[in-house]
């Protein structure tokens, strides 16, 4: 599914008018086009399924150890942003931690960051971002043992409604051994 930038332009013009402004005034004339291009970039992940993303970033390497399942791989503090599907409000200061126990092969570390980025570039729930990342990592690595922890601020909580600027949300997606092994959980937090 391609993002329809022409439809976005049309509707942004309508929003500007509904806000009581003139989309033809100098400062707004190019706004619909700029917003359409920005949305195409910010919501790029909507063009792909989790399986598509796994295919895009699925290059693996043989695991360096014969101890399958004993070497923990953790990538912390992957900075991403997203937009909540309820208000289209920004989820920001988002930091993702991805961990897995290799089962014969590993994924390149930069691919983990790319997966997190692409999964976040959708209208999302923070909980679903973690689940999507875990699904993709499981498909690529063939490991059942995957964890994804996310901490983020949500502008629908910090800048509107309840207006609590210091509120942060923490979510965890724990699969396989991570779901039951407290020592593994402690190593990723």
C-alpha positions in Angstrom: 0.0 0.0 0.0 1.5 3.3 -1.0 0.9 6.5 1.0 -1.5 8.7 -1.1 0.3 12.1 -0.9 -2.3 13.8 -3.1 -5.1 12.8 -0.7 -3.0 14.1 2.2 -2.5 17.5 0.5 -6.2 17.8 -0.1 -7.2 17.0 3.5 -4.5 19.2 5.0 -5.9 22.1 3.0 -9.3 21.3 4.5 -7.9 21.1 8.0 -6.3 24.6 7.5 -9.6 26.0 6.4 -11.5 24.2 9.3 -9.0 25.9 11.7 -10.1 29.2 10.3 -7.0 30.0 8.3 -6.4 30.6 4.6 -4.4 27.9 2.9 -3.6 30.4 0.2 -1.8 32.8 2.4 2.0 33.1 1.9 3.1 31.0 4.9 0.6 28.2 4.2 0.7 27.9 0.4 3.2 25.0 0.4 2.2 23.5 3.8 -0.1 20.8 2.3 2.8 19.5 0.1 5.3 19.7 3.0 3.0 17.8 5.3 2.3 15.1 2.6 6.0 14.6 2.1 6.6 14.5 5.9 3.8 12.0 6.4 5.2 9.7 3.7 8.5 9.7 5.6 7.2 9.5 9.1 4.7 6.7 8.3 6.9 4.7 5.9 6.4 1.6 8.0 2.8 1.5 7.1 3.8 0.4 3.6 5.2 -2.9 4.9 4.0 -5.9 6.9 6.2 -7.3 9.7 7.1 -10.1 7.3 8.2 -7.6 4.7 10.4 -5.8 7.2 11.9 -9.2 8.2 12.7 -9.8 4.5 14.2 -6.3 4.1 16.5 -6.6 7.2 16.9 -10.4 7.4 20.5 -10.9 6.7 22.0 -13.2 9.4 25.4 -14.6 10.2 26.4 -17.9 11.8 26.5 -17.6 15.6 30.1 -17.3 16.8 29.5 -19.9 19.6 28.4 -23.5 19.7 26.6 -22.5 23.0 23.2 -21.9 21.2 21.0 -20.0 23.6 23.7 -19.1 26.1 25.0 -15.8 24.6 22.6 -12.9 25.1 22.5 -10.2 22.5 21.2 -6.8 23.8 20.9 -3.5 22.0 19.8 -0.7 24.3 18.7 2.9 23.8 17.6 2.7 20.2 16.0 6.1 19.7 12.8 6.1 17.6 9.6 8.1 17.5 6.1 7.1 16.6 2.5 8.4 16.6 -0.3 7.0 18.6 -3.3 5.8 16.6 -5.8 7.4 18.9 -4.8 11.0 18.6 -2.0 10.9 15.9 0.0 12.5 18.7 3.8 12.1 18.9 5.4 9.4 21.0 8.8 10.9 21.7 12.0 10.4 23.8 11.3 6.8 22.9 14.1 4.3 23.7 13.9 0.7 22.7 15.9 -2.2 24.1 15.9 -5.4 22.0 17.4 -8.7 23.3 17.4 -12.2 22.1 19.2 -15.5 22.7 20.8 -16.6 19.3 19.9 -20.0 18.0 22.6 -20.8 15.5 22.7 -17.4 13.8 22.7 -13.7 14.6 21.4 -10.5 13.0 23.6 -7.5 12.3 23.3 -4.9 15.1 22.4 -2.1 12.8 19.5 -4.2 11.4 18.0 -4.3 14.9 17.9 -0.5 15.0 16.4 -0.4 11.5 13.7 -2.9 12.5 12.8 -0.8 15.5 12.7 2.4 13.4 10.5 0.9 10.7 8.1 -0.8 13.2 7.6 2.6 14.9 6.9 4.4 11.6 3.3 3.5 11.7 0.2 4.7 13.6 0.8 2.6 16.6 0.3 1.7 20.2 3.5 1.5 22.3 2.6 -2.1 23.2 2.2 -3.1 19.6 5.6 -1.6 18.6 7.2 -4.0 21.1 5.2 -6.9 19.8 5.9 -6.0 16.1 9.7 -5.8 16.8 9.6 -9.1 18.7 7.7 -10.8 15.8 10.2 -9.5 13.3 13.3 -10.5 15.4 11.8 -14.0 16.0 11.2 -14.5 12.3 14.7 -13.4 11.3 16.7 -15.2 14.1 14.5 -18.3 14.5 14.8 -17.6 18.3 11.7 -17.9 20.5 13.6 -16.1 23.2 13.1 -12.4 22.5 12.5 -9.3 24.7 11.6 -5.7 23.7 11.4 -3.0 26.3 10.3 0.5 25.4 10.2 3.8 27.4 8.5 6.8 25.9 6.7 10.1 26.5 3.4 10.5 24.8 2.3 14.0 23.8 -1.4 12.9 24.2 -0.5 12.8 27.9 2.2 15.5 28.2 0.9 18.3 25.9 -2.9 17.9 26.0 -5.6 16.3 28.1 -4.1 15.6 31.5 -0.9 17.6 30.7 1.6 15.7 32.8 4.9 16.5 31.1 7.0 14.1 33.2 4.8 11.1 32.6 6.6 8.2 30.8 5.3 4.8 29.7 7.3 1.6 30.1 6.3 -1.5 28.2 7.8 -5.0 27.9 7.3 -7.7 25.4 8.8 -10.9 26.9 8.8 -14.1 24.9 10.3 -17.6 25.4 12.8 -17.7 28.3 12.5 -14.0 28.9 8.9 -14.5 30.0 9.8 -16.8 32.9 13.5 -16.2 33.7 13.8 -13.3 36.1 17.7 -13.2 35.8 17.3 -12.7 32.0 14.7 -9.9 32.6 17.1 -8.2 35.0 19.9 -8.2 32.4 17.8 -6.2 29.9 16.3 -3.6 32.3 
